[in-house]
Amino acid sequence: MVNWLIICWILPVISCATLQDAENLLQTLKNRSEYDRHITPLLDQSQTLEVNITLAVSASDIEFIEVENKVKIRADVVTEWKDETLHWNSSDYGNLDQLQIQGDWIWRPSTLIRIPMKDSKMDQTLEGDSEELEMILNRDGRIFRQASLNLFLFCSIDTTNFPFDKQSFSFTLSMSTLGPNLKYSNMSACTYIEHDNGNPKWTNLQVSYELVYEGSDLMCIVSMKRKPLFFVINIILPVVFLGYLEVLVFVIPADAGEKLSYAVALLLSYSVFISFVSDNIPEDSDNVSDMFHYIIIQFFLGSLIIFCTTLQLRLYHRDDEKDIPVLYKKIVKFVNILMCRSQVCAGSKIESSTEEHQGDALPVQAKQAPAKYKKTTRVMRRSKTRKNLAVVGDRSVTSDTVGAGVVKLTWHNVSSAIDFMLFWVFMVAQIVLNLWFFYPAYRA
């Protein structure tokens, strides 16, 4: 019985705020004649009003537009300040401690975003200073404002290491242009949402900040690293494979009729990848991507391969009655040494043994083949070319020594030797080029 009496005695004391209490409080605050939303809410205007702002970004809400040098971010901004002219006694309004308000009748700090870009500064008003933002007003005059803002910022994007690049951009939340009695508090910060890796293009989000100009500006620096897997699969690997396939043009037999068309077809494929890279990087002559340089060098090597193939085919189809210059003979000799030393030695023994017995034996006249067998097939010509590579390069061969056991050097031998030498030259060039491009990216 005593417990029920205590409860009945306490219940009349406890009261809850009603809708009418909230409406009355709102009307009272709005109808204050001394309140002006254009004046900083300080009773002593010589003092400084501290504004606490926290800007949080997430990796999933950042999108770089490289072609336009822009970045789009969605940031959660929480702003807190104290309005010394807006306070009330909560007991007069049903113990109402907080009031949710909106509208432009209340003073709010207008924040500017200053974006450094190429030695200049571009000012942009922070989106969110609008009527739709809701604020919470406490009885002591402290105001909290929270908003999700979509910002388009201009930034200088450096695509030198594309697609293994790391991009960063900075912007400054500034109140220095709004008056000398406003500044950010030491609790202001730029942060990021951890454990959020939902961005399919970027990773390793890092956010840092710094209070500058004696707390009147808050500089935020955001950096991210690109995920290169998409570009590796769709650009880098095909270009690398095309580079090595181009070298195989020197393996195709000259009489197959497909050497030149094969090289041209591979060269035209690079134009597709050049256009693909150009569509994903900004038009900037100061920071040209290494990937673009890599494809251009591959395009140059492909053009050089076509040039060498054209000259090599011209040598292959040259008449054997024409004299072979000493340079070509040295090339054949050098290739013979690289291909097989035993083959060269065997050729030398044949020549020496023939010279020893020239005085004792009568010269044997070369046996002429019948006219119906003079026409050789492609297989026989290739076999003949391989056998002729055993000849010592700079030795002059006459019709008498041909019958004595020394095979005559032909333009087919020269063409095959040039094929062998160019194959390894361009193969080494491809390896060096790939190491130059991929090793720095691997270390990074």
C-alpha positions in Angstrom: 0.0 0.0 0.0 2.9 2.3 0.8 4.5 1.6 -2.6 1.3 2.6 -4.4 1.2 5.9 -2.4 4.8 6.7 -3.4 4.1 6.0 -7.1 1.0 8.2 -7.1 3.0 11.0 -5.4 5.9 10.9 -8.0 3.7 10.6 -11.2 2.4 14.2 -11.1 6.0 15.5 -10.8 7.2 13.7 -14.0 6.0 15.3 -17.1 6.8 14.7 -20.8 7.0 17.3 -23.6 4.1 17.3 -26.0 3.7 18.5 -29.5 2.2 21.7 -28.3 5.3 22.3 -26.1 7.6 21.9 -29.2 5.4 24.2 -31.3 5.4 26.9 -28.6 9.2 26.7 -28.2 9.8 26.9 -31.9 7.5 30.0 -32.2 9.2 31.6 -29.3 12.7 31.1 -30.8 11.6 32.4 -34.2 9.8 35.5 -32.9 12.8 36.8 -31.0 13.2 40.3 -32.2 16.8 40.6 -31.2 17.9 37.5 -33.3 19.4 38.1 -36.7 20.7 35.1 -38.7 23.2 37.3 -40.6 25.2 38.1 -37.4 27.5 35.7 -35.7 25.7 34.4 -32.6 28.1 35.8 -30.0 27.1 37.9 -27.1 30.6 39.4 -27.2 31.5 40.0 -30.8 35.2 40.4 -30.0 35.3 36.7 -29.1 35.8 33.9 -31.6 33.2 31.2 -32.4 34.7 27.7 -32.7 33.0 25.4 -35.2 33.6 21.7 -34.9 33.3 19.9 -38.2 33.9 16.2 -39.0 34.0 15.0 -42.6 34.0 11.3 -43.2 34.4 9.6 -46.6 34.3 6.0 -47.7 36.1 4.1 -50.5 32.8 3.1 -52.2 31.7 6.7 -52.6 34.8 8.0 -54.5 34.8 8.1 -58.3 37.7 9.5 -60.3 36.8 11.0 -63.7 40.3 11.0 -65.2 39.3 12.3 -68.6 37.8 15.5 -67.0 40.3 15.9 -64.1 37.4 15.6 -61.6 36.6 13.5 -58.7 33.1 12.8 -57.3 32.8 12.0 -53.6 30.0 11.5 -51.1 30.9 12.7 -47.7 29.1 12.6 -44.4 29.6 16.0 -42.7 28.8 16.7 -39.1 29.0 20.3 -37.9 28.7 21.5 -34.4 28.6 25.0 -32.9 27.1 27.0 -30.1 24.5 29.7 -30.6 24.6 31.9 -27.5 21.3 33.6 -28.3 19.3 30.4 -28.6 18.6 28.8 -25.2 15.7 28.1 -23.0 14.6 26.7 -19.7 13.5 23.1 -20.3 11.0 23.1 -17.4 9.0 25.8 -19.2 8.4 23.5 -22.1 7.7 20.1 -20.6 11.3 19.2 -19.9 12.1 19.5 -23.6 15.9 19.4 -23.9 16.3 19.1 -27.7 14.4 20.5 -30.7 14.7 19.3 -34.3 14.6 22.2 -36.6 15.1 23.1 -40.2 14.9 26.2 -42.4 17.0 29.3 -43.0 15.9 31.4 -40.1 18.8 30.2 -38.0 22.5 31.3 -38.3 24.7 28.6 -39.8 28.4 28.6 -40.7 28.9 28.8 -44.5 31.9 26.8 -45.5 33.8 27.2 -48.7 35.8 24.5 -50.4 39.1 25.8 -51.8 40.7 23.5 -54.3 44.3 24.1 -55.4 44.8 23.4 -59.1 47.8 24.3 -61.1 49.0 27.2 -58.9 45.6 28.6 -58.7 42.6 28.3 -56.3 39.1 27.6 -57.3 36.3 28.4 -54.8 33.2 26.3 -54.6 30.4 26.5 -52.1 29.9 23.4 -50.0 26.7 21.7 -51.0 24.5 21.3 -48.0 23.9 24.8 -47.0 20.2 24.4 -47.9 16.9 24.4 -46.3 16.5 20.6 -46.5 19.2 20.0 -43.9 17.9 19.1 -40.5 19.5 20.3 -37.3 19.2 19.4 -33.6 19.1 22.4 -31.2 20.0 21.7 -27.5 18.6 23.8 -24.7 22.1 25.4 -24.0 22.3 26.6 -27.6 24.6 23.9 -29.0 23.5 22.9 -32.5 24.4 19.7 -34.4 24.0 19.5 -38.2 24.5 16.3 -40.2 24.3 15.9 -44.0 25.4 13.6 -46.8 26.9 15.7 -49.5 27.8 14.9 -53.1 30.8 16.9 -54.1 32.4 17.4 -57.5 35.9 18.6 -57.0 38.5 19.6 -59.6 41.9 17.9 -59.1 45.1 17.3 -61.0 45.3 13.6 -61.9 48.8 12.2 -62.5 48.5 9.1 -64.8 52.2 8.6 -65.3 52.2 5.2 -63.7 48.8 4.2 -65.0 47.4 1.6 -64.3 49.7 1.1 -61.3 49.2 4.7 -60.0 48.2 6.2 -56.7 46.0 9.2 -56.9 45.5 11.9 -54.3 43.6 15.1 -54.1 43.2 17.8 -51.5 40.7 20.4 -50.7 40.4 23.0 -47.9 37.3 23.7 -45.8 37.7 27.4 -45.3 36.1 30.0 -43.1 38.8 32.6 -43.4 36.9 34.6 -45.9 33.7 34.8 -43.7 35.1 36.8 -40.9 37.8 37.1 -38.3 35.8 35.7 -35.4 35.2 32.2 -36.9 37.6 29.2 -36.8 37.6 25.5 -36.6 38.0 23.8 -33.2 40.9 21.4 -32.5 38.4 18.6 -32.6 37.7 19.1 -36.3 38.9 16.3 -38.5 38.7 14.5 -41.8 38.3 10.7 -41.4 37.3 7.7 -43.5 35.0 4.8 -42.8 37.1 1.7 -42.1 36.4 -1.8 -43.3 34.7 -0.3 -46.4 36.3 -1.7 -49.6 33.4 -1.7 -51.9 35.0 0.4 -54.6 35.7 -1.8 -57.7 38.4 0.5 -59.0 40.3 1.9 -56.0 41.7 0.5 -52.7 43.9 1.6 -49.8 42.0 4.7 -48.9 44.0 7.1 -46.7 42.7 10.4 -45.3 44.8 13.0 -43.5 44.0 16.5 -42.4 45.7 19.7 -41.0 44.5 22.9 -39.5 46.0 25.8 -41.3 45.8 29.6 -41.0 45.4 29.5 -37.2 42.5 27.1 -37.4 40.4 29.1 -39.9 41.0 26.4 -42.6 40.9 22.7 -42.5 42.9 20.9 -45.2 41.9 17.4 -46.1 44.1 15.1 -48.2 42.6 11.9 -49.7 44.7 9.3 -51.4 43.8 6.0 -53.1 45.5 3.3 -55.1 44.1 1.9 -58.3 43.2 -1.7 -58.7 45.2 -2.7 -61.9 43.8 -6.2 -62.5 41.2 -5.0 -65.1 43.8 -3.1 -67.2 46.4 -5.9 -66.8 44.0 -8.5 -68.3 42.4 -6.3 -71.0 45.4 -4.1 -72.1 48.8 -5.2 -70.8 48.8 -8.9 -71.3 47.4 -8.7 -74.9 50.0 -6.1 -75.8 52.8 -8.2 -74.3 51.6 -11.3 -76.2 51.3 -9.3 -79.4 54.9 -8.1 -79.0 56.2 -11.7 -78.7 54.0 -12.8 -81.6 55.6 -10.1 -83.8 59.0 -11.7 -83.3 57.7 -15.0 -84.7 57.5 -13.3 -88.1 61.2 -14.2 -88.5 60.4 -17.9 -88.0 57.9 -18.1 -90.9 59.6 -19.3 -94.1 60.2 -16.6 -96.6 58.6 -18.6 -99.4 55.4 -19.2 -97.4 54.0 -15.9 -98.7 52.5 -14.9 -95.3 55.4 -13.1 -93.6 54.4 -9.5 -94.5 50.7 -9.9 -94.1 51.2 -11.5 -90.6 53.4 -8.6 -89.4 50.9 -6.0 -90.8 47.9 -7.7 -89.1 49.7 -7.6 -85.7 50.7 -4.0 -86.2 47.1 -2.9 -86.8 46.0 -4.5 -83.5 48.0 -1.9 -81.5 45.7 0.9 -82.7 42.8 -0.7 -80.8 44.7 -0.6 -77.5 46.0 2.9 -78.1 42.4 4.2 -78.4 41.3 2.2 -75.3 44.1 3.8 -73.2 43.3 7.2 -74.6 39.7 6.9 -73.5 40.7 6.3 -69.8 43.3 8.9 -69.2 43.1 12.7 -69.4 44.5 14.7 -72.3 47.5 16.0 -70.5 50.9 16.6 -72.3 52.7 17.1 -69.0 52.0 13.6 -67.4 51.8 11.1 -70.3 51.2 7.6 -69.1 54.0 5.1 -69.2 51.5 2.6 -70.6 51.0 4.9 -73.6 54.7 5.1 -74.1 54.9 1.3 -73.9 52.3 0.8 -76.6 53.9 3.4 -78.8 57.3 1.7 -78.5 55.6 -1.6 -79.4 54.0 0.1 -82.4 57.4 1.4 -83.4 59.0 -2.1 -83.0 56.2 -3.5 -85.1 56.8 -1.0 -87.9 60.5 -1.7 -87.7 59.8 -5.5 -88.0 57.7 -4.8 -91.2 60.6 -2.7 -92.6 63.2 -5.5 -91.9 60.8 -8.2 -93.3 60.3 -6.3 -96.5 64.1 -6.0 -97.0 64.6 -9.6 -96.1 62.1 -10.8 -98.6 63.7 -8.7 -101.3 67.1 -10.4 -100.5 65.5 -13.8 -100.6 64.1 -13.4 -104.1 67.3 -11.8 -105.5 69.0 -13.6 -108.3 71.8 -16.0 -107.2 74.0 -14.8 -110.1 74.5 -11.4 -108.3 77.5 -11.1 -106.1 77.1 -11.3 -102.4 78.7 -8.4 -100.5 81.3 -9.1 -97.8 79.0 -7.8 -95.1 76.4 -10.4 -95.8 79.0 -13.1 -95.9 80.2 -12.0 -92.5 76.6 -12.1 -91.2 76.3 -15.7 -92.5 79.5 -16.7 -90.9 78.5 -15.1 -87.5 75.2 -16.9 -87.6 76.9 -20.2 -88.4 79.0 -19.7 -85.3 76.0 -19.0 -83.1 73.9 -21.8 -84.5 76.4 -24.7 -84.4 80.2 -24.6 -84.2 80.5 -28.3 -85.2 78.8 -27.6 -88.5 81.4 -24.9 -89.3 84.2 -27.2 -88.4 82.9 -29.9 -90.6 82.8 -27.5 -93.5 86.4 -26.5 -92.8 87.5 -30.1 -92.8 85.8 -30.7 -96.1 87.6 -27.8 -97.7 91.0 -28.7 -96.3 90.8 -32.3 -97.4 89.8 -31.3 -100.8 92.7 -28.9 -101.2 95.2 -31.7 -100.1 94.1 -34.1 -102.8 93.7 -31.6 -105.6 97.2 -32.3 -106.9 96.8 -36.2 -106.8 93.3 -36.6 -108.2 91.8 -35.4 -111.3 89.2 -32.7 -110.9 85.7 -34.2 -111.0 83.3 -32.4 -113.1 80.0 -31.5 -111.4 77.2 -33.8 -112.5 74.4 -31.9 -114.2 70.9 -32.8 -113.3 68.4 -33.5 -116.1 66.2 -30.6 -117.2 63.1 -32.2 -115.8 64.5 -32.2 -112.3 65.7 -28.6 -112.3 62.5 -27.3 -110.8 62.7 -27.7 -107.1 59.9 -27.6 -104.5 59.7 -25.4 -101.5 60.8 -28.2 -99.2 63.9 -28.9 -101.3 64.8 -25.2 -101.3 64.5 -24.9 -97.6 66.6 -28.0 -97.1 69.1 -26.5 -99.5 69.2 -23.3 -97.6 69.9 -25.1 -94.3 72.7 -27.1 -95.8 74.3 -24.0 -97.4 74.6 -22.4 -93.9 77.6 -24.6 -93.3 79.7 -22.6 -95.8 82.4 -20.3 -94.4 81.1 -16.8 -95.0 83.9 -14.8 -96.7 85.4 -17.5 -98.9 85.0 -17.0 -102.6 83.5 -20.0 -104.3 84.0 -20.8 -108.0 82.4 -23.3 -110.3 85.4 -25.6 -109.9 85.3 -25.8 -106.1 81.6 -26.5 -106.2 82.3 -29.9 -107.6 85.1 -30.4 -105.2 82.8 -30.5 -102.2 82.2 -26.8 -101.2 78.6 -25.7 -101.4 78.0 -22.3 -103.1 76.6 -19.4 -100.9 73.3 -18.2 -102.1 70.9 -15.3 -101.3 68.7 -17.8 -99.5 71.5 -18.4 -97.1 71.8 -14.7 -96.5 68.0 -14.4 -96.0 67.9 -17.2 -93.5 70.9 -15.8 -91.5 69.2 -12.4 -91.3 66.0 -14.1 -90.1 67.9 -15.8 -87.3 69.8 -12.7 -86.3 66.7 -10.4 -86.3 64.7 -13.0 -84.3 67.1 -12.8 -81.4 67.6 -9.0 -81.7 63.9 -8.3 -81.4 63.4 -11.0 -78.8 66.0 -9.3 -76.6 64.3 -5.9 -77.3 61.0 -7.3 -76.1 62.5 -8.6 -72.9 64.3 -5.4 -72.1 61.1 -3.3 -72.9 59.0 -5.5 -70.6 61.5 -5.3 -67.8 61.7 -1.5 -68.1 57.9 -1.2 -67.8 57.0 -3.9 -65.3 59.9 -3.9 -62.9 59.2 -0.4 -61.4 55.5 -1.3 -61.1 56.4 -4.6 -59.4 58.6 -2.8 -56.8 55.9 -0.2 -56.2 
